[in-house]
Amino acid sequence: MSVLRVLSYNVHKGFCSANRQFLLKQIRESIRSVDAEVVFLQEVVGENSQHASQIDGWIDEGQFEFLADTVWPHFSYGKNAVYDHGHHGNAILSKYPIVDSENIDVSVYRRSQRGLLLSVIEPGIYVICVHMGLLGWERRRQFKRLEAVIAEKIPADAPLIIAGDFNDWSGSLHSRFKRILNLCEASVQANGRLAKTFPAKRPVLRLDRIYFRGFTAVTAKRLSGEPWRSLSDHCALYAELELIK
């Protein structure tokens, strides 16, 4: 492996931004077309018995399994938001074997259930899928927990990618990722600025990011226009990361 193709996407539980259409099959075709080797997904449904009985075309299996299909033979799922009729969370799909995985609860209050999905893919690359909270003080506490997880569980010299929906609309966390964690961000390194990714129909907020160490960003781009603007409420982010040897 010299260059790793990475995609990060908040799939909005398989619904369009207005929640009127269930588009998981179209989402699967779109992410397949990118040909990423590792895919970071947020708001992935593991189970929902209400939708199973009400939504035409609902997928009986976990959405992460349906999206992985035969393209990504290895995947991990972190159950975060749990309710009476099901659960959803983060997922990582990989063309490389996943040798270890752990979901770490970073919820700071009951109505906002969040987690960090930490996996290790061959050949020893650590990847974390993130979906942070909507409130500033919530995100700051989640960042502190992320900082502790990296210190406790990831070797200091190991390649690391942290991708997902950071909900950091003000940009206040971005400096902490650079200053405290000493990480680069793909869009910043490749294009000079964070990508605007939300809302998908007319992106104005820089919520989705791909942070890393041990790599150089060869390219990074927001996937906008059709079909992306008609699928989720977020744009997807794509990056090609060259491993530093």
C-alpha positions, 0 to 999 in steps of 0.5 A: 500500500502506497496511496490509500483512497478514503471516503467519509460520508454521513448517510443520514440513515439512508434518507434524502435531506428532507426525509421523504425518500429512502435512497440507500440503494442509490447511496450504495451505487454512488459510494461504489463509484468512488472506489475508495479502499476505506469508507467512514460512514456516520448515521448508519442504521443497524436496526429499525423495526418501525421503518422495516414495517413502514418504508417501501424497500427497507433493507432487512440487514444492517445498512453497513452490511448492505453498503459493504456488500461484495465490494468491502469484505471487511467492516466494523460497526459501532452502535451509538444511538439506541432506542426501543425499535433499533439503533444507529451509529458509525461504520467503517468499510475496508478492502483491507482486513480489519484486525481489531475494532472497538466502539468507545462511548463519548456521550455526555448526555442521554439525548445525544448518544455518540461514539468513536469507532476505532479499528485497526486495518492491515498493515497497522493503520489506525482509523477512527470514525467520528460523529461529534455532538451538536453543542460546543461544550459537548464537542469539547468534552468529546475531543478530550476523550478522543485525545485520551483514547489516542494516547492510551490505545494508539502507538505514537508512531502509528499511521492514523486517520480520523474522519467523519462529521465533526459538527464543528460549524464554528471551526473552534475544534480545528485548531485543537486537532492541529495544535494538540493532536498534531494532525493534518486535514486532507482538504486543508493540505491539498486545497488550502481550506476546509471543505464546505459539506453541509447542507448538500444542496448548497454547502456553506458549513465545514462539518466533515473532515479527514484528519491524519498523521503518517500520510501526505494528502495527494488530493482531496475533494468534496463530492457535490452535484448530482447524484450527491446533492440529492442523496444525504443532507451532507456531501461526501469527502474523498481523499487520496493519502500517500503513506509516509515510509 
